[in-house]
Amino acid sequence: MMITRRFGKTFCSTRVFKISTGLLDYHGHWQPSEIGYDLRYCSTHNAPRWYRSNSFGISIRPYSQDSGSCNCGLTGPGFKCPKCGALLLPPPGTTFFDILEQETKYDLTDSDLKKIYRKLQTEFHPDKFSQKDNLEREKSEEISSMINKAYSTLLKPYERGMYLLELNRFPVNEGDIQLGSAFLAQIMEQNEELEGISTREELEKFENSNELEIQKLSANVSEAFHAKNFDSAKSNLSKMKYFISIRNRLKDMERNMV
């Protein structure tokens, strides 16, 4: 839902309205972008126009075109005005799921994410707006950055799960998860086995075993989110983090192995 609020003061026949843009970050908090705009309306010439501004006010969805501003007054999904095609920046409350046109859930399909990501980047890549005015170019750059961030977060199960927890106001803080002595002993044993790997065959076997552990934990996370058991989701994601760390070590070992 678009949020609109006008404010400012009148001077020299011009009323100035402020807007800010941004989206929910990885922690589920609204973050304004670095770009601000003023809508300056000249009552003498009856000509509203957007101008870049370093100050921010009430967050609203902007409408703008090359030759001034778009006053269609329409809202809808996507980064374009459904009537005139002007670029739009997300309103407050926009999530990475919204940006990639996905349901807000843990179980997403990689192929669907890649498909919508490629479509959006093809449509909004800054190169396509190189001949537009500064405002449109800046918005295309910001939109492209948002799409990249949304994709990199939602494509990976661990990052996606952590982001979902933040959206549900269940952030994972250091030290608030007790994984148990049995699990920590398992991780210590895994690390000791890593030190003993000397052949590529041993490495591949260990990698397969480690990936199975990640898949099992991902399935547990999925069940936890379905049941809205966020404590269980937290616990399983925290465990997953350890095996992802092992995965990264294995990749480093593979690169260094002759």
Phi, psi and omega per residue, in radians:
M1 nan 2.300 3.135
M2 -1.283 2.387 3.092
I3 -1.932 2.149 -3.111
T4 -2.245 2.309 3.053
R5 -2.571 2.262 -3.107
R6 -1.824 2.476 3.096
F7 -2.784 2.994 3.131
G8 2.378 -2.938 3.111
K9 -2.366 2.693 -3.107
T10 -1.576 2.289 3.032
F11 -2.665 2.423 3.118
C12 0.900 0.792 3.112
S13 1.106 0.261 -3.071
T14 -2.195 2.193 3.078
R15 -1.803 2.284 -3.051
V16 -1.876 2.229 3.062
F17 -2.017 2.478 -3.124
K18 -1.842 2.628 2.975
I19 -2.433 2.708 2.954
S20 -2.311 2.745 -3.096
T21 -2.269 2.798 3.115
G22 2.900 -2.818 3.121
L23 -2.827 3.018 3.087
L24 -1.243 2.257 -3.114
D25 -1.507 -2.996 -3.101
Y26 -1.004 -0.473 -3.124
H27 -1.646 0.116 3.101
G28 1.374 0.257 -3.128
H29 -1.839 2.539 3.107
W30 -1.205 2.201 3.119
Q31 -2.126 2.047 3.084
P32 -1.202 2.610 3.093
S33 -1.346 3.063 3.122
E34 -1.425 -0.136 -3.085
I35 -1.803 2.234 3.048
G36 -2.113 2.800 -3.123
Y37 -2.413 2.608 2.971
D38 -1.929 2.385 2.953
L39 -1.734 1.880 -3.105
R40 -1.801 2.078 -3.097
Y41 -1.890 2.041 3.131
C42 -1.575 1.899 -3.102
S43 -1.186 -0.408 3.135
T44 -1.246 -0.783 -3.088
H45 -1.760 -0.023 3.127
N46 0.920 0.866 -3.028
A47 -2.364 1.636 3.088
P48 -1.323 2.437 3.101
R49 -2.526 2.641 3.080
W50 -1.600 2.427 3.053
Y51 -2.285 2.561 3.088
R52 -1.183 2.527 -3.126
S53 -2.485 2.620 3.072
N54 -1.576 -0.122 -3.118
S55 -1.826 2.694 -3.104
F56 -2.150 2.590 3.073
G57 -2.280 -2.395 3.141
I58 -1.193 2.380 -3.103
S59 -1.357 2.118 3.064
I60 -2.413 2.927 3.095
R61 -1.484 2.164 -3.113
P62 -1.515 2.648 3.027
Y63 -2.189 2.168 3.135
S64 -2.622 2.719 3.087
Q65 -2.293 3.060 3.107
D66 -1.042 -0.693 -3.010
S67 -1.824 0.852 3.089
G68 2.093 -2.328 -3.067
S69 -2.192 2.717 3.103
C70 -1.777 2.140 -3.125
N71 -1.992 0.630 -3.109
C72 -1.088 -0.553 3.140
G73 1.280 0.354 -3.112
L74 -1.832 2.609 3.036
T75 -2.162 2.907 3.125
G76 2.932 2.986 3.139
P77 -1.215 2.752 3.088
G78 1.719 -3.130 -3.074
F79 -1.844 0.273 3.137
K80 -2.291 2.558 3.005
C81 -1.097 2.221 -3.086
P82 -1.148 -0.205 -3.119
K83 -1.772 -0.911 -3.031
C84 -1.840 -0.188 3.110
G85 1.449 0.148 3.104
A86 -1.145 2.533 3.122
L87 -1.164 2.431 3.125
L88 -2.142 2.446 3.002
L89 -1.710 2.623 -3.015
P90 -1.086 2.523 3.059
P91 -1.389 2.966 3.083
P92 -0.974 2.507 3.119
G93 1.616 -0.089 3.122
T94 -1.188 2.311 3.136
T95 -1.943 2.987 3.076
F96 -1.095 -0.554 3.090
F97 -1.135 -0.718 3.099
D98 -1.082 -0.778 -3.091
I99 -1.051 -0.716 -3.116
L100 -1.674 0.244 3.024
E101 0.982 0.795 -3.127
Q102 -2.058 2.708 2.991
E103 -1.170 2.617 3.118
T104 -1.419 1.509 -3.109
K105 -2.695 2.889 -3.102
Y106 -1.342 -0.693 -3.049
D107 -1.420 1.720 3.077
L108 -2.097 2.716 -3.129
T109 -1.731 2.223 -3.119
D110 -0.982 -0.741 -3.096
S111 -1.112 -0.662 3.107
D112 -1.165 -0.732 3.119
L113 -1.089 -0.785 -3.130
K114 -1.120 -0.666 -3.123
K115 -1.115 -0.860 -3.113
I116 -1.237 -0.584 3.101
Y117 -1.076 -0.833 -3.139
R118 -1.123 -0.679 3.131
K119 -1.101 -0.812 -3.110
L120 -1.171 -0.732 -3.132
Q121 -1.195 -0.590 3.064
T122 -1.125 -0.694 -3.083
E123 -1.329 -0.608 -2.998
F124 -2.027 0.235 3.127
H125 -1.048 2.377 -3.094
P126 -0.950 -0.498 3.136
D127 -1.052 -0.500 -3.138
K128 -1.274 -0.246 -3.084
F129 -2.015 0.325 -3.083
S130 -1.134 -0.413 -3.132
Q131 -1.689 0.032 3.137
K132 -1.473 3.097 3.117
D133 -1.317 3.016 -3.057
N134 -1.019 -0.701 -3.099
L135 -1.087 -0.812 -3.140
E136 -1.170 -0.668 3.126
R137 -1.132 -0.745 3.135
E138 -1.120 -0.716 3.136
K139 -1.174 -0.664 3.114
S140 -1.131 -0.660 3.098
E141 -1.140 -0.729 -3.137
E142 -1.196 -0.709 3.111
I143 -1.084 -0.780 3.125
S144 -1.059 -0.709 3.111
S145 -1.133 -0.717 3.105
M146 -1.079 -0.751 -3.135
I147 -1.088 -0.767 3.125
N148 -1.074 -0.784 -3.120
K149 -1.146 -0.739 3.124
A150 -1.077 -0.752 -3.101
Y151 -1.167 -0.802 -3.115
S152 -1.121 -0.499 3.127
T153 -1.390 -0.817 -3.034
L154 -1.393 -0.356 -3.114
L155 -1.228 -0.545 -3.065
K156 -1.704 2.193 -3.076
P157 -0.959 -0.729 -3.114
Y158 -1.137 -0.882 3.139
E159 -1.094 -0.660 3.119
R160 -1.121 -0.754 3.125
G161 -1.133 -0.740 3.114
M162 -1.105 -0.695 3.135
Y163 -1.142 -0.703 3.101
L164 -1.100 -0.702 3.094
L165 -1.071 -0.736 3.118
E166 -1.095 -0.736 3.138
L167 -1.115 -0.538 3.123
N168 -1.593 0.211 3.096
R169 1.073 0.665 3.048
F170 -2.213 1.078 -3.101
P171 -1.166 2.618 3.094
V172 -1.615 2.069 3.117
N173 -1.875 2.596 3.126
E174 -1.003 2.248 3.052
G175 1.524 -0.056 -3.112
D176 -1.644 0.037 3.116
I177 -2.051 2.153 3.066
Q178 -1.751 1.918 -3.041
L179 -1.517 -0.219 3.090
G180 1.588 2.611 -3.085
S181 -1.176 -0.578 -3.121
A182 -1.121 -0.770 -3.134
F183 -1.172 -0.763 3.141
L184 -1.105 -0.610 3.075
A185 -1.151 -0.665 3.100
Q186 -1.080 -0.743 3.139
I187 -1.153 -0.699 3.103
M188 -1.087 -0.714 3.119
E189 -1.123 -0.704 3.115
Q190 -1.074 -0.755 -3.134
N191 -1.144 -0.623 3.092
E192 -1.160 -0.688 3.100
E193 -1.126 -0.627 3.112
L194 -1.019 -0.713 -3.105
E195 -1.102 -0.443 -3.088
G196 -1.591 -0.029 -3.124
I197 -1.284 2.260 -3.115
S198 -2.280 -0.239 -3.122
T199 -2.142 2.804 3.130
R200 -1.174 -0.572 3.120
E201 -1.121 -0.761 3.095
E202 -1.104 -0.662 3.139
L203 -1.130 -0.796 -3.137
E204 -1.115 -0.682 3.115
K205 -1.103 -0.742 3.132
F206 -1.161 -0.701 3.122
E207 -1.057 -0.781 3.137
N208 -1.068 -0.749 3.128
S209 -1.125 -0.715 -3.130
N210 -1.164 -0.697 3.127
E211 -1.144 -0.607 3.081
L212 -1.094 -0.702 3.109
E213 -1.095 -0.737 3.128
I214 -1.119 -0.721 3.126
Q215 -1.117 -0.705 3.114
K216 -1.103 -0.778 -3.139
L217 -1.158 -0.642 3.098
S218 -1.109 -0.682 3.080
A219 -1.115 -0.690 3.092
N220 -1.114 -0.702 3.116
V221 -1.105 -0.738 3.117
S222 -1.030 -0.818 3.121
E223 -1.085 -0.691 -3.124
A224 -1.122 -0.750 3.125
F225 -1.180 -0.658 3.093
H226 -1.054 -0.672 -3.125
A227 -1.521 0.000 -3.073
K228 0.994 0.560 3.074
N229 -1.638 1.470 -3.016
F230 -1.260 -0.458 3.064
D231 -1.133 -0.735 3.096
S232 -1.150 -0.698 3.099
A233 -1.068 -0.741 3.097
K234 -1.010 -0.876 -3.076
S235 -1.063 -0.812 -3.102
N236 -1.224 -0.602 3.075
L237 -1.187 -0.648 3.103
S238 -1.121 -0.681 3.067
K239 -1.168 -0.715 -3.140
M240 -1.018 -0.618 -3.112
K241 -1.032 -0.662 3.131
Y242 -1.126 -0.761 -3.123
F243 -1.253 -0.509 3.039
I244 -1.182 -0.642 3.071
S245 -1.091 -0.721 3.082
I246 -1.124 -0.709 3.094
R247 -0.991 -0.756 -3.135
N248 -1.152 -0.655 3.080
R249 -1.113 -0.705 3.126
L250 -1.104 -0.678 3.108
K251 -1.128 -0.704 3.099
D252 -1.118 -0.733 3.123
M253 -1.108 -0.680 -3.136
E254 -1.138 -0.691 3.129
R255 -1.163 -0.580 -3.083
N256 -1.570 -0.128 -3.089
M257 -1.400 2.302 -3.136
V258 -1.358 nan nan
